[in-house]
Amino acid sequence: MIRLKQKKKKKYKQLLCSVVLLALTLFVFGFAADRIRLSNESEQTTILEKAVTRTITQCYALEGSAYLTTHYGLTYDPDQYLIDYQYIGSNLRPDVTIIKRN
């Protein structure tokens, strides 16, 4: 009888350890996935900034983002990013600010 209780206690401890280990593993994977997602969002913003700068430098366009997307193949999600142009002069590259929307 005592051995049976000891075996049940041992199985219970093993089950508890397994559940705790599984929960810890899931937490670690969830945390890592969130960090990767944040890193990807930051990288997307950087890539968009480089693409806009490269496209503007190529055409020195003063027509705005509609002209750039139509004629130069610039693609971005306008619901996710706001691109602000400040024109300096007809022969100067405009100042560009890219703002990530929430």
SULRAMO-V454190 format. One record per residue. PHI is phi in degrees with one decimal (999 if undefined). OMEGA is omega in degrees with one decimal (999 if undefined). BURIAL is + if it has 16 or more other C-alpha atoms within 10 Angstrom, else -. Layout:
phi = (PHI;PHI)
omega = (OMEGA;OMEGA)
burial = (BURIAL;BURIAL)
This chain:
phi = (999;-65.2;-63.3;-63.8;-66.2;-65.3;-65.5;-64.5;-61.5;-64.0;-64.1;-62.7;-63.4;-63.8;-64.5;-62.4;-61.4;-63.8;-65.8;-63.4;-63.6;-63.8;-63.0;-64.0;-62.5;-62.9;-62.5;-62.3;-64.7;-63.5;-63.3;-64.3;-63.5;-65.3;-64.2;-64.8;-61.6;-63.3;-64.2;-64.9;-63.2;-64.0;-66.2;-61.3;-62.6;-63.1;-63.6;-63.9;-59.4;-65.1;-65.5;-64.8;-61.6;-63.6;-68.3;-66.4;-61.8;-65.3;-111.3;46.6;-72.8;-106.2;-81.9;102.6;-68.7;-62.4;-65.5;-65.8;-71.4;-75.4;-97.3;-120.6;74.1;-72.9;-125.6;-158.8;-93.0;-66.4;-76.6;-101.0;-132.5;-114.3;-108.4;-110.9;-108.5;-120.3;-77.7;-100.3;-174.1;-67.6;-106.2;-116.5;-66.9;-69.3;-82.1;-119.4;-125.5;-111.2;-117.9;-83.1;-81.4;-80.4)
omega = (179.3;179.3;179.6;177.3;179.1;178.6;178.2;177.6;-179.2;178.3;178.6;178.4;178.7;178.5;178.5;177.8;179.5;179.7;178.9;179.1;177.8;179.2;178.4;178.8;178.5;177.7;-180.0;178.6;177.8;178.6;180.0;179.3;178.5;178.6;177.9;178.9;178.6;178.2;179.3;178.2;178.4;179.4;177.8;178.9;179.1;179.3;178.6;178.3;179.2;-179.6;178.9;179.9;179.6;-178.7;179.3;178.7;-179.2;-172.3;-175.9;-172.4;174.1;-175.6;178.4;-172.6;179.3;178.8;-179.1;-178.8;-178.4;-171.1;-174.5;172.9;177.1;177.4;175.9;179.8;-178.2;175.4;-177.2;-176.3;172.6;178.4;-178.1;178.9;172.1;-177.5;-177.4;179.4;-174.1;-178.6;179.6;178.1;-179.4;175.1;-175.1;174.5;178.6;-177.7;178.2;177.5;178.6;999)
burial = (-;-;-;-;-;-;-;-;-;-;-;-;-;-;-;-;-;-;-;-;-;-;-;-;-;-;-;-;-;-;-;-;-;-;-;-;-;-;-;-;-;-;-;-;+;-;-;+;+;-;+;+;+;-;+;+;-;-;-;+;+;+;-;-;+;-;-;+;-;-;-;-;-;+;-;-;-;-;-;-;-;-;+;-;-;-;-;-;-;-;-;-;+;+;-;-;-;-;-;-;-;-)
